[in-house]
């Protein structure tokens, strides 16, 4: 998710903006059921739009709702689908992150919570495939390989003579020196790439080889972790799936660190948990870190510059279906951080908490 697309959708004000979010399935036959869910959500959206706004003012929007189904290929679904529709906008996003529920949200702005989740959790990184016969350095985004580094160092298909698997080497000082030299060469080549790209690396190799690489690594912190090459085949999608599991574990550690930061800020009196106060602080640019329970959403009507009335009927005029999306974007757009999570550590903070700068 590019920031410019997030910013464009988050900044749009239109009457109305329709956001449709639903969980989807990657595999047959489950993905065949997704189209029926989508049809139902599109019908809900159309009925609400017509009821709340009439037909003439939203003619272009209604046409998008009627035709967008044809543009969605359920055979290539990921874990969730999100549609952003207005008289002037049509965006389709497929995400590797599940959404909290299948729903239609209608307001004067888009509900960008799923986009923020993708923005926060999308990561570019390197995958180093390291075997005794092949060394490749691949470019990945989340669970997909998008390219390969090709330079003087990579790929290296002549590694067999400098064998890297300890199961196939003979004992002795000469063999040890050869292996050490080989790993040192690879490590320096990886570091040169990470210095230029600022990406970190997941290694696919044997346990023994990863330990050897770590012993000689100039910058061990550039390696996120490793996955055993013996656990899967050599197909790109298989390597990407395994590497992505390693990255997700690191991302969870990062969210745990953010929650700890918030908990420490509570003791310093720098945390707000009341929704209207959070809304005001975010608008004023005081939000440093926002943490929201991914299952929490709240419909409101804005009654003043910073006043919110909680509502249960989302069809009422002037209602924002989920204010957490607006708050999160205000925080991010003013150089703060916003994360959505369901981690157990969050319970002590409630459903929503904002660490303020002052």
C-alpha positions as CSV (number, residue, x, y, z in Angstrom):
1,X,0.0,0.0,0.0
2,X,1.5,3.3,-1.1
3,X,1.1,6.3,1.2
4,X,-0.1,8.4,-1.7
5,X,-3.1,6.1,-2.4
6,X,-3.9,6.0,1.3
7,X,-3.7,9.8,1.5
8,X,-5.9,10.2,-1.5
9,X,-8.7,7.9,-0.2
10,X,-8.4,9.2,3.4
11,X,-8.7,12.8,2.3
12,X,-11.7,12.4,0.0
13,X,-14.9,14.1,1.1
14,X,-17.9,13.1,-0.9
15,X,-21.6,12.6,-0.4
16,X,-21.6,9.7,0.0
17,X,-18.4,7.5,0.2
18,X,-19.2,3.8,0.3
19,X,-16.7,1.4,1.9
20,X,-17.3,-2.4,1.6
21,X,-15.1,-4.8,3.5
22,X,-15.3,-8.6,3.6
23,X,-13.2,-11.6,4.3
24,X,-12.3,-13.8,1.4
25,X,-10.7,-17.2,0.6
26,X,-7.7,-18.1,-1.4
27,X,-8.6,-21.6,-2.4
28,X,-11.4,-23.5,-4.2
29,X,-14.2,-24.2,-3.4
30,X,-14.3,-21.7,-0.5
31,X,-13.6,-18.8,-2.8
32,X,-16.7,-19.6,-4.9
33,X,-18.8,-18.5,-1.9
34,X,-17.1,-15.1,-1.8
35,X,-19.1,-13.8,-4.8
36,X,-22.4,-14.5,-3.0
37,X,-21.3,-12.5,0.0
38,X,-20.1,-9.7,-2.2
39,X,-23.4,-9.6,-4.1
40,X,-25.3,-9.3,-0.8
41,X,-23.0,-6.5,0.4
42,X,-23.4,-4.6,-2.8
43,X,-27.1,-4.9,-2.6
44,X,-27.0,-3.6,1.0
45,X,-24.9,-0.7,-0.2
46,X,-27.3,0.1,-3.0
47,X,-30.4,0.0,-0.9
48,X,-28.8,2.3,1.8
49,X,-27.5,4.8,-0.7
50,X,-30.9,5.1,-2.5
51,X,-32.8,5.3,0.8
52,X,-30.4,7.9,2.3
53,X,-29.5,10.0,-0.7
54,X,-32.0,9.3,-3.5
55,X,-31.0,8.2,-7.0
56,X,-30.3,11.3,-9.0
57,X,-27.4,12.8,-6.9
58,X,-25.6,9.4,-6.8
59,X,-26.2,8.1,-10.3
60,X,-22.5,7.6,-11.0
61,X,-22.0,5.8,-7.7
62,X,-25.0,3.5,-8.3
63,X,-23.5,2.5,-11.6
64,X,-20.2,1.6,-10.0
65,X,-22.1,-0.5,-7.4
66,X,-24.0,-2.3,-10.2
67,X,-20.9,-3.1,-12.3
68,X,-17.9,-3.5,-10.0
69,X,-18.7,-7.2,-9.4
70,X,-17.5,-8.0,-12.9
71,X,-14.0,-6.6,-12.2
72,X,-13.3,-8.9,-9.3
73,X,-11.6,-12.2,-9.9
74,X,-12.4,-14.5,-7.0
75,X,-9.9,-17.1,-8.3
76,X,-7.1,-14.7,-7.2
77,X,-8.5,-13.7,-3.8
78,X,-6.3,-13.1,-0.8
79,X,-7.7,-12.9,2.8
80,X,-9.9,-9.9,2.5
81,X,-11.4,-7.5,-0.1
82,X,-12.1,-3.8,0.3
83,X,-14.0,-1.6,-2.1
84,X,-14.0,2.2,-2.0
85,X,-16.7,3.8,-4.1
86,X,-18.1,7.3,-4.7
87,X,-19.4,9.4,-7.6
88,X,-15.8,10.1,-8.5
89,X,-13.8,7.2,-7.1
90,X,-13.5,3.4,-7.6
91,X,-10.7,1.5,-5.8
92,X,-10.4,-2.3,-5.3
93,X,-8.0,-3.6,-2.7
94,X,-7.2,-7.2,-1.9
95,X,-5.4,-7.7,1.4
96,X,-3.4,-10.4,3.1
97,X,-5.0,-9.3,6.4
98,X,-8.5,-10.5,7.5
99,X,-11.1,-7.9,8.4
100,X,-13.1,-7.9,11.6
101,X,-16.4,-8.5,9.8
102,X,-18.2,-8.3,6.4
103,X,-19.8,-4.9,6.3
104,X,-20.9,-1.8,4.4
105,X,-19.9,1.6,5.7
106,X,-21.4,4.8,4.3
107,X,-20.3,8.3,5.3
108,X,-18.9,11.5,3.9
109,X,-15.4,9.9,3.9
110,X,-14.0,6.4,3.3
111,X,-13.4,4.0,6.2
112,X,-9.7,3.6,5.7
113,X,-8.9,1.3,8.6
114,X,-8.1,-1.7,6.4
115,X,-5.8,0.5,4.3
116,X,-4.0,1.7,7.4
117,X,-3.5,-1.9,8.4
118,X,-2.1,-2.8,5.0
119,X,0.1,0.4,5.1
120,X,1.5,-0.4,8.5
121,X,2.0,-4.1,7.8
122,X,3.2,-4.1,4.2
123,X,6.9,-4.6,4.2
124,X,9.6,-5.0,1.5
125,X,12.4,-7.3,2.4
126,X,15.0,-9.6,1.0
127,X,15.0,-13.4,0.9
128,X,18.4,-15.1,0.7
129,X,18.2,-18.7,-0.6
130,X,21.4,-20.3,0.5
131,X,22.3,-23.9,-0.6
132,X,25.4,-25.8,-1.6
133,X,24.5,-25.4,-5.2
134,X,22.7,-22.1,-5.5
135,X,22.7,-18.6,-3.9
136,X,19.9,-16.2,-4.8
137,X,18.8,-12.9,-3.3
138,X,15.1,-12.2,-3.9
139,X,12.9,-9.1,-3.4
140,X,9.6,-9.7,-1.5
141,X,6.6,-7.8,-0.4
142,X,4.6,-9.5,2.3
143,X,4.0,-13.1,1.0
144,X,5.0,-12.6,-2.6
145,X,8.3,-12.4,-4.5
146,X,8.3,-9.4,-6.8
147,X,11.9,-9.5,-8.2
148,X,15.4,-10.8,-7.8
149,X,18.7,-9.0,-7.2
150,X,21.1,-9.6,-10.1
151,X,24.6,-8.1,-9.8
152,X,28.2,-9.3,-9.6
153,X,27.4,-11.3,-6.4
154,X,23.9,-12.7,-7.2
155,X,22.8,-15.2,-8.3
156,X,25.7,-17.6,-7.7
157,X,25.1,-20.9,-9.3
158,X,28.7,-22.1,-8.8
159,X,28.6,-22.6,-5.1
160,X,28.8,-26.4,-5.0
161,X,32.6,-26.5,-5.1
162,X,32.7,-24.3,-2.0
163,X,30.1,-26.5,-0.4
164,X,28.0,-25.0,2.3
165,X,26.1,-27.9,3.8
166,X,28.1,-29.4,6.7
167,X,26.5,-32.8,6.0
168,X,28.6,-33.0,2.8
169,X,31.9,-31.4,3.8
170,X,34.9,-33.3,5.1
171,X,36.4,-32.5,8.4
172,X,39.6,-30.5,8.5
173,X,40.9,-27.0,8.7
174,X,40.9,-26.5,4.9
175,X,37.2,-27.3,4.6
176,X,36.4,-25.1,7.6
177,X,38.3,-22.2,6.1
178,X,36.6,-22.6,2.7
179,X,33.2,-22.6,4.3
180,X,34.0,-19.5,6.5
181,X,35.3,-17.7,3.4
182,X,32.2,-18.6,1.5
183,X,29.8,-17.4,4.2
184,X,31.8,-14.2,4.7
185,X,31.6,-13.5,1.0
186,X,27.8,-14.0,1.0
187,X,27.3,-11.9,4.1
188,X,29.3,-9.0,2.7
189,X,27.3,-9.1,-0.5
190,X,24.0,-9.1,1.4
191,X,25.1,-6.2,3.5
192,X,26.0,-4.2,0.4
193,X,22.4,-4.6,-0.8
194,X,20.8,-3.8,2.6
195,X,23.0,-0.7,2.9
196,X,21.5,0.6,-0.4
197,X,17.9,-0.6,0.0
198,X,17.4,-0.3,3.8
199,X,15.7,-3.7,3.6
200,X,16.2,-6.6,6.0
201,X,16.7,-10.2,5.0
202,X,15.1,-13.6,5.7
203,X,17.4,-16.6,5.0
204,X,16.2,-19.9,3.6
205,X,18.8,-22.5,4.4
206,X,19.6,-25.3,6.9
207,X,19.8,-24.7,10.6
208,X,23.6,-25.5,10.5
209,X,24.2,-23.0,7.7
210,X,22.2,-20.2,9.4
211,X,24.3,-20.7,12.6
212,X,27.5,-20.4,10.5
213,X,26.2,-17.3,8.8
214,X,25.4,-15.6,12.1
215,X,28.9,-16.4,13.5
216,X,30.6,-14.4,10.8
217,X,27.9,-11.8,10.0
218,X,29.2,-8.2,10.1
219,X,25.7,-6.9,10.8
220,X,23.6,-9.7,12.3
221,X,20.6,-7.3,12.8
222,X,20.0,-7.1,9.0
223,X,18.8,-10.8,9.2
224,X,15.2,-11.0,10.4
225,X,15.5,-14.8,10.9
226,X,15.5,-18.0,8.9
227,X,13.3,-20.8,7.7
228,X,14.5,-24.3,7.0
229,X,14.9,-25.1,3.3
230,X,14.2,-28.7,4.0
231,X,10.6,-27.8,5.0
232,X,9.4,-26.9,1.5
233,X,10.1,-27.1,-2.2
234,X,12.1,-24.6,-4.2
235,X,9.1,-22.8,-5.8
236,X,9.1,-19.0,-5.3
237,X,5.6,-19.0,-3.7
238,X,6.6,-21.6,-1.2
239,X,9.7,-19.7,-0.2
240,X,7.7,-16.5,0.0
241,X,5.1,-18.1,2.2
242,X,7.6,-19.4,4.7
243,X,9.6,-16.2,4.8
244,X,6.5,-14.1,5.3
245,X,5.7,-16.2,8.5
246,X,9.1,-15.1,9.9
247,X,8.4,-11.5,9.0
248,X,4.9,-11.6,10.6
249,X,6.4,-12.8,13.9
250,X,8.8,-9.8,13.9
251,X,5.9,-7.5,13.2
252,X,4.0,-8.9,16.1
253,X,7.0,-8.2,18.3
254,X,6.9,-4.7,17.1
255,X,3.3,-4.2,18.0
256,X,4.0,-5.7,21.4
257,X,6.7,-3.1,21.8
258,X,4.3,-0.4,20.8
259,X,1.7,-1.6,23.4
260,X,4.5,-1.6,26.1
261,X,5.4,2.0,25.1
262,X,1.7,3.0,25.6
263,X,1.5,1.2,28.9
264,X,4.6,3.1,30.1
265,X,3.1,6.4,28.9
266,X,0.0,5.8,31.0
267,X,2.1,6.1,34.2
268,X,3.4,9.4,32.9
269,X,-0.1,10.8,32.3
270,X,0.4,11.0,28.5
271,X,-2.4,8.7,27.4
272,X,-6.0,9.6,26.5
273,X,-8.7,6.9,26.4
274,X,-12.0,8.9,26.1
275,X,-13.1,9.0,22.5
276,X,-14.0,12.7,22.2
277,X,-10.7,13.7,23.8
278,X,-8.8,11.4,21.5
279,X,-10.7,12.9,18.5
280,X,-9.7,16.4,19.5
281,X,-6.1,15.6,20.2
282,X,-5.8,13.8,16.9
283,X,-7.3,16.8,15.1
284,X,-4.9,19.2,16.9
285,X,-1.9,17.1,15.9
286,X,-1.0,16.0,19.4
287,X,-1.3,12.2,18.6
288,X,2.0,10.4,18.8
289,X,0.8,6.7,19.0
290,X,-2.7,5.4,18.5
291,X,-3.6,1.8,19.3
292,X,-7.1,0.5,18.5
293,X,-8.6,-2.9,19.1
294,X,-9.1,-4.2,15.6
295,X,-12.6,-5.4,16.5
296,X,-13.7,-1.9,17.8
297,X,-15.7,0.5,15.7
298,X,-17.9,3.3,16.7
299,X,-20.5,5.3,14.8
300,X,-20.8,8.9,15.8
301,X,-22.2,12.3,14.7
302,X,-19.8,15.2,14.9
303,X,-21.8,18.0,16.8
304,X,-19.1,20.6,17.0
305,X,-15.5,21.2,16.2
306,X,-14.5,18.4,18.6
307,X,-17.7,17.1,20.0
308,X,-18.9,13.6,19.3
309,X,-22.3,12.0,19.9
310,X,-22.3,8.2,19.9
311,X,-25.0,6.7,17.8
312,X,-26.3,3.2,17.0
313,X,-28.3,3.9,13.9
314,X,-25.7,4.4,11.1
315,X,-28.5,5.4,8.6
316,X,-29.1,8.7,10.3
317,X,-28.0,11.8,8.5
318,X,-24.5,13.1,9.2
319,X,-23.4,9.9,10.9
320,X,-19.8,8.6,10.5
321,X,-20.1,4.8,10.5
322,X,-16.6,4.3,12.2
323,X,-14.8,7.3,13.6
324,X,-11.7,5.2,14.3
325,X,-10.7,5.4,10.7
326,X,-10.9,9.2,10.7
327,X,-8.9,9.4,14.0
328,X,-6.2,7.0,12.7
329,X,-5.7,9.0,9.6
330,X,-5.5,12.3,11.5
331,X,-2.7,10.8,13.6
332,X,-0.8,9.4,10.7
333,X,-1.1,12.5,8.5
334,X,0.3,14.6,11.4
335,X,3.4,12.4,11.7
336,X,2.1,10.0,14.4
337,X,1.7,6.2,14.3
338,X,-1.5,4.2,14.3
339,X,-1.9,0.4,14.7
340,X,-4.9,-1.9,14.8
341,X,-4.4,-5.2,16.7
342,X,-6.2,-7.8,18.7
343,X,-3.2,-8.8,20.9
344,X,-4.0,-9.7,24.4
345,X,-1.6,-7.1,25.8
346,X,-4.0,-4.4,24.6
347,X,-6.8,-5.3,27.1
348,X,-5.3,-3.2,29.8
349,X,-5.6,-0.1,27.6
350,X,-9.2,-0.6,26.5
351,X,-10.5,-0.5,23.0
352,X,-8.7,2.7,22.0
353,X,-5.9,4.7,23.4
354,X,-3.8,7.7,22.3
355,X,-0.4,8.6,23.5
356,X,0.0,12.4,23.1
357,X,3.0,14.5,22.5
358,X,2.0,17.2,25.0
